[in-house]
Amino acid sequence: MSTKQCSHHQNKGHKLLKRVFYTLLAILAILLLTFLITWAILKPKKPTFVLQDATIYAFNVTPVPNLLTSNFQVTLTCRNPNSRIGIFYDKLDIFATYRSQQITYYTTILPTYQGHKDTNVWSPFIYGTSVPVAPTNGPALSQDQANGDISLVIKINGKVKWKVGSFTSGHYSIHVTCPANIHFGNGYSGFGVGTGVKYQLSTKCRVSV
């Protein structure tokens, strides 16, 4: 085969590769555009959370050093407001804070899928044993305990994925913040472990995704 013929075959090969490349690029562009249009039409809405109640089994503050031992169960409802989008909750960690300080360990809510317009109810236990309380927060927490009125914040951090038809998105971070104002009553001196006392809250939580 002459040099001229080899050059001709190489040019044909390059043209074929370019044609295949541009065809694949066009297909990908069409698929991406279709997905973006579909996503824009569906307009996914973030889930809604409500803190329904808290059952306190233990809540004791010991001064010098300031240590908190707590054990309580919360009930949360989580609703998917989307009619065409499902939500995967891959990892959710729930814990309690007092004046921006974490005062319990993390409790993990098991991964779950939430269908269109579905509502899930979770009742995890949140607890901590002899958790150190910051010096600036210890006296305030002891005083709140004596007054029988404690304002906690229940938080959830985790990862979610959206499901549209057969397509599942990548992970998105989700942060849920639920105020929990618990009124124990005047003269409260702390619960020991035993029969729990339930407090109705029905607090709407703030959600960011």
Backbone torsions as a table, in degrees:
resi	resn	phi	psi	omega
1	MET	NA	134.1	-177.1
2	SER	-75.4	164.9	178.2
3	THR	-61.5	-35.8	-179.8
4	LYS	-65.4	-40.4	179.6
5	GLN	-67.8	-40.8	178.3
6	CYS	-61.5	-41.8	179.5
7	SER	-64.5	-36.8	179.3
8	HIS	-65.2	-43.5	179.6
9	HIS	-66.2	-37.7	178.3
10	GLN	-64.2	-41.5	178.0
11	ASN	-62.7	-40.2	178.5
12	LYS	-65.0	-39.0	178.2
13	GLY	-64.6	-42.5	178.7
14	HIS	-63.8	-41.4	179.3
15	LYS	-63.7	-39.6	179.0
16	LEU	-64.7	-43.0	178.5
17	LEU	-62.8	-41.9	178.1
18	LYS	-62.6	-41.2	-179.1
19	ARG	-63.9	-43.5	178.7
20	VAL	-64.0	-43.0	-179.1
21	PHE	-61.5	-47.7	-178.8
22	TYR	-67.5	-32.2	177.1
23	THR	-66.1	-45.7	177.9
24	LEU	-63.3	-39.4	179.0
25	LEU	-63.2	-41.0	179.2
26	ALA	-65.5	-40.1	179.0
27	ILE	-63.6	-44.7	178.5
28	LEU	-61.9	-41.0	179.3
29	ALA	-63.6	-40.3	179.0
30	ILE	-65.4	-43.7	179.0
31	LEU	-62.7	-43.5	179.8
32	LEU	-64.9	-42.8	179.4
33	LEU	-64.2	-40.6	178.4
34	THR	-61.9	-43.5	179.2
35	PHE	-64.2	-43.7	-178.6
36	LEU	-64.4	-39.8	177.9
37	ILE	-65.1	-45.4	178.5
38	THR	-60.3	-44.2	-179.8
39	TRP	-62.1	-41.7	-179.4
40	ALA	-66.6	-35.7	179.8
41	ILE	-70.8	-42.8	-177.4
42	LEU	-71.2	-34.1	179.7
43	LYS	48.5	76.4	-177.4
44	PRO	-59.4	135.6	177.6
45	LYS	-105.4	143.8	-179.7
46	LYS	-72.0	151.7	-179.4
47	PRO	-66.8	159.4	177.4
48	THR	-110.9	139.6	-180.0
49	PHE	-121.4	141.6	174.3
50	VAL	-132.6	128.2	174.8
51	LEU	-86.2	106.9	-172.2
52	GLN	-79.9	-47.5	-177.7
53	ASP	-160.9	170.6	176.1
54	ALA	-138.6	130.5	176.2
55	THR	-108.7	115.1	-175.1
56	ILE	-92.6	124.1	175.8
57	TYR	-105.5	-30.6	178.0
58	ALA	-155.0	137.7	175.8
59	PHE	-160.5	95.7	-174.8
60	ASN	-133.0	131.6	176.3
61	VAL	-109.8	128.3	175.7
62	THR	-111.8	128.5	-179.5
63	PRO	-81.6	156.3	172.4
64	VAL	45.8	81.9	-5.6
65	PRO	-79.9	160.4	-179.4
66	ASN	-76.1	109.3	-179.5
67	LEU	-127.9	141.6	-179.7
68	LEU	-120.0	128.5	171.1
69	THR	-115.2	122.7	-175.9
70	SER	-139.2	153.2	177.6
71	ASN	-156.9	109.5	179.4
72	PHE	-148.5	158.6	-179.6
73	GLN	-116.1	132.7	178.5
74	VAL	-115.1	151.2	175.4
75	THR	-114.9	123.0	-179.7
76	LEU	-122.0	139.2	169.6
77	THR	-107.8	139.0	-180.0
78	CYS	-128.9	125.0	-176.1
79	ARG	-119.7	136.5	172.8
80	ASN	-92.9	110.8	-176.3
81	PRO	-80.9	-3.7	-175.5
82	ASN	-85.0	138.0	-179.5
83	SER	-91.9	-12.1	-178.1
84	ARG	-132.9	8.3	-177.0
85	ILE	-128.9	127.1	174.4
86	GLY	-94.3	162.4	-178.2
87	ILE	-129.0	127.1	171.2
88	PHE	-96.0	123.4	171.5
89	TYR	-99.3	99.7	-174.2
90	ASP	-80.9	-34.5	-177.2
91	LYS	-157.4	119.9	178.1
92	LEU	-130.3	126.0	176.1
93	ASP	-113.9	126.5	-178.5
94	ILE	-113.3	142.1	-179.5
95	PHE	-159.2	169.6	-179.0
96	ALA	-113.9	147.8	176.5
97	THR	-129.6	155.4	174.4
98	TYR	-134.0	119.5	-176.8
99	ARG	50.0	48.4	176.1
100	SER	71.3	6.3	176.4
101	GLN	-105.3	131.9	176.3
102	GLN	-69.7	128.2	-174.9
103	ILE	-121.2	2.9	175.0
104	THR	-134.6	169.4	174.3
105	TYR	-76.3	170.0	172.5
106	TYR	-78.4	137.5	169.6
107	THR	-117.4	128.2	-176.1
108	THR	-92.9	129.1	173.2
109	ILE	-89.1	128.9	-174.9
110	LEU	-60.8	145.1	178.5
111	PRO	-56.4	143.4	-178.6
112	THR	-153.8	158.2	175.1
113	TYR	-110.3	137.5	-179.4
114	GLN	-118.3	118.3	-178.0
115	GLY	-75.5	-179.4	-177.8
116	HIS	-60.4	128.0	176.8
117	LYS	60.7	15.5	-178.6
118	ASP	-80.9	157.6	175.7
119	THR	-125.4	129.2	176.5
120	ASN	-107.9	148.5	175.4
121	VAL	-120.1	124.1	178.7
122	TRP	-118.1	139.2	179.6
123	SER	-132.2	67.3	-178.0
124	PRO	-79.1	154.4	171.3
125	PHE	-90.7	137.5	176.6
126	ILE	-121.1	132.2	-175.3
127	TYR	-155.0	164.7	175.0
128	GLY	-161.1	142.0	-178.8
129	THR	-116.1	118.6	179.4
130	SER	50.0	51.0	178.4
131	VAL	-79.9	124.8	179.5
132	PRO	-62.9	133.7	177.5
133	VAL	-104.9	136.6	-178.3
134	ALA	-55.4	142.7	-179.1
135	PRO	-53.8	-32.7	179.9
136	THR	-75.6	-21.7	-177.7
137	ASN	-99.5	-23.2	-176.2
138	GLY	-57.2	-54.6	179.7
139	PRO	-60.2	-38.9	-179.9
140	ALA	-65.2	-40.2	179.4
141	LEU	-67.2	-40.1	177.3
142	SER	-63.1	-39.7	179.2
143	GLN	-67.9	-41.7	177.4
144	ASP	-61.3	-40.9	178.9
145	GLN	-62.0	-42.4	179.3
146	ALA	-64.5	-35.2	179.3
147	ASN	-77.4	-17.6	179.3
148	GLY	76.8	25.4	-178.6
149	ASP	-144.0	105.4	-174.2
150	ILE	-120.5	132.0	178.7
151	SER	-105.9	108.2	176.6
152	LEU	-106.9	167.6	172.0
153	VAL	-128.4	122.7	175.8
154	ILE	-92.0	125.9	-177.2
155	LYS	-121.1	148.9	174.9
156	ILE	-130.8	127.0	173.9
157	ASN	-121.4	140.8	179.5
158	GLY	-176.1	-160.9	-177.8
159	LYS	-128.7	139.9	176.1
160	VAL	-131.5	158.0	173.5
161	LYS	-132.1	145.3	178.2
162	TRP	-96.8	143.3	178.3
163	LYS	-123.1	116.9	177.9
164	VAL	-119.1	109.0	-176.1
165	GLY	62.4	-123.9	178.2
166	SER	-94.5	-2.1	-178.7
167	PHE	-91.4	134.6	175.3
168	THR	-122.3	128.3	-176.9
169	SER	-75.0	175.9	172.2
170	GLY	-76.2	-178.7	-177.6
171	HIS	-76.0	143.1	171.9
172	TYR	-125.7	141.7	177.1
173	SER	-77.2	140.6	176.2
174	ILE	-126.0	138.0	179.2
175	HIS	-131.3	124.4	-177.5
176	VAL	-119.7	132.1	-179.0
177	THR	-126.7	120.0	-176.2
178	CYS	-124.0	111.2	174.5
179	PRO	-64.7	138.2	178.7
180	ALA	-132.8	92.4	178.8
181	ASN	-91.6	107.0	-173.9
182	ILE	-106.9	120.5	-179.5
183	HIS	-103.1	102.5	-179.5
184	PHE	-77.1	-27.5	-174.9
185	GLY	108.3	151.3	-179.0
186	ASN	-61.7	145.4	178.5
187	GLY	82.0	8.1	179.3
188	TYR	-64.3	132.9	-178.5
189	SER	-122.5	9.8	176.0
190	GLY	110.4	144.2	176.8
191	PHE	-94.9	139.3	167.3
192	GLY	-94.1	168.0	-179.6
193	VAL	-65.7	130.8	-177.9
194	GLY	170.2	-146.3	179.3
195	THR	-65.0	129.3	-178.1
196	GLY	-76.8	157.4	175.3
197	VAL	-117.2	124.2	-175.9
198	LYS	-93.4	138.1	177.5
199	TYR	-123.0	122.9	177.9
200	GLN	-77.1	133.2	-176.8
201	LEU	-121.1	-53.0	-179.3
202	SER	49.8	54.3	-177.5
203	THR	-104.2	127.1	176.0
204	LYS	-76.0	135.2	-176.0
205	CYS	-97.7	154.9	175.1
206	ARG	-90.6	132.1	-175.8
207	VAL	-124.2	132.0	173.6
208	SER	-128.2	135.3	179.8
209	VAL	-128.6	NA	NA
